[in-house]
Amino acid sequence: MRLPVARVDATLRAVGMVGVGLLTADELAAQWRVTRGHVYALVKSGVLPAVRVGRSLRIPEQAVRAFIAAGGWRKQPEHTAGVRG
């Protein structure tokens, strides 16, 4: 089912996302030179915020800038996962 453009615009206004640049996982993966799966893993882990537009995933450009400004994210090596120092 397709939503009318006016309804999509109203929804985006309601959540404060009008005029926000949105990237697809493929677009971000190409920019970062990583796989689309890596982008999805970052989103799934909650490290990189994203929104759903229908069945599609979109990542706000401002979330990408914030992620980079925070220094990105590195997965802990398996042998130290869960170990507190």
Secondary structure, 3 states (H helix, E strand, C coil): CCCCHHHHHHHHHHCCCCCCCEEEHHHHHHHHCCCHHHHHHHHHCCCCCCEEECCEEEEEHHHHHHHHHCCCCCCCCHHHCCCCC
